[in-house]
C-alpha cells in the first residue's frame, strides 16, 4: 500500500476528513475502477466525483484548485472530448 500524506484526524476537522475519503477513493480508483476509455468505470468514477463535490459543498469544505490544477482539469476535459469525438463512428 502506498504511503499516504493525510495527517491524523483531529476533532471534527472536515477538511482532513475530506482528504481521508478522497485518499481512499483514489486507492479504489487505482485498484478496482481502472480508467476504461469512457466505459462504465469512467462513468461510475464521474458519479463518485460529482457526489463528493456535492457533499463537500454541503459541508462547506469545497476543493480549491490552484492554477496548475485548473489547467490540468481543463486539459483532461479537452482530452476526453477529443477521445469521444474521434471514437464515434
C-alpha positions in Angstrom: 0.0 0.0 0.0 1.5 3.4 -0.9 2.3 5.9 1.8 -0.5 8.4 2.3 0.2 12.1 3.2 -3.1 12.7 5.0 -2.4 13.8 8.6 -4.2 12.1 11.5 -7.7 13.2 12.0 -8.4 15.8 14.7 -11.8 16.5 16.3 -14.4 17.2 13.6 -12.0 18.7 11.0 -14.0 18.3 7.8 -11.1 19.3 5.6 -9.0 16.4 7.0 -12.0 14.1 6.7 -12.4 15.1 3.1 -8.8 14.3 2.4 -9.0 10.9 4.0 -12.1 10.0 2.0 -10.5 11.2 -1.3 -7.4 9.2 -0.5 -9.5 6.1 -0.1 -11.5 6.8 -3.2 -8.3 7.3 -5.3 -7.0 4.0 -4.0 -10.2 2.3 -5.1 -9.9 4.0 -8.5 -6.4 2.6 -8.9 -7.2 -0.9 -7.7 -10.8 -1.7 -8.7 -12.0 1.0 -11.1 -9.3 1.5 -13.7 -9.9 4.0 -16.4 -11.6 2.4 -19.4 -11.9 5.0 -22.2 -15.3 6.4 -21.4 -16.7 3.0 -20.4 -18.7 2.1 -17.3 -15.7 2.5 -14.9 -15.2 6.1 -16.0 -19.0 6.8 -15.8 -19.1 5.4 -12.3 -16.0 7.4 -11.3 -17.6 10.6 -12.6 -20.6 9.9 -10.4 -18.4 9.4 -7.4 -16.6 12.7 -8.0 -19.9 14.5 -8.5 -21.3 13.0 -5.3 -18.2 14.0 -3.4 -18.4 17.6 -4.8 -22.0 17.8 -3.6 -21.0 16.6 -0.1 -18.0 18.9 0.1 -20.2 21.9 -0.9 -22.9 20.9 1.7 -20.2 20.6 4.4 -18.5 23.9 3.3 -15.2 22.3 2.5 -15.1 22.6 -1.3 -11.9 21.7 -3.2 -9.9 24.8 -4.0 -7.8 24.3 -7.1 -4.7 26.2 -7.7 -3.9 27.5 -11.1 -1.9 24.4 -12.2 -4.8 22.0 -11.1 -7.3 24.1 -13.0 -5.2 23.9 -16.2 -4.8 20.1 -15.7 -8.6 19.8 -15.3 -9.2 21.8 -18.5 -6.7 19.7 -20.4 -8.3 16.5 -19.1 -11.7 17.7 -20.3 -10.1 18.6 -23.7 -8.6 15.1 -23.9 -11.9 13.4 -23.1 -13.8 15.5 -25.6 -11.2 14.7 -28.3 -11.3 10.9 -27.5 -15.1 11.0 -27.6 -15.2 12.8 -31.0 -12.6 10.5 -32.5 -14.0 7.2 -31.4 -17.6 7.7 -32.6 -18.4 6.0 -35.9 
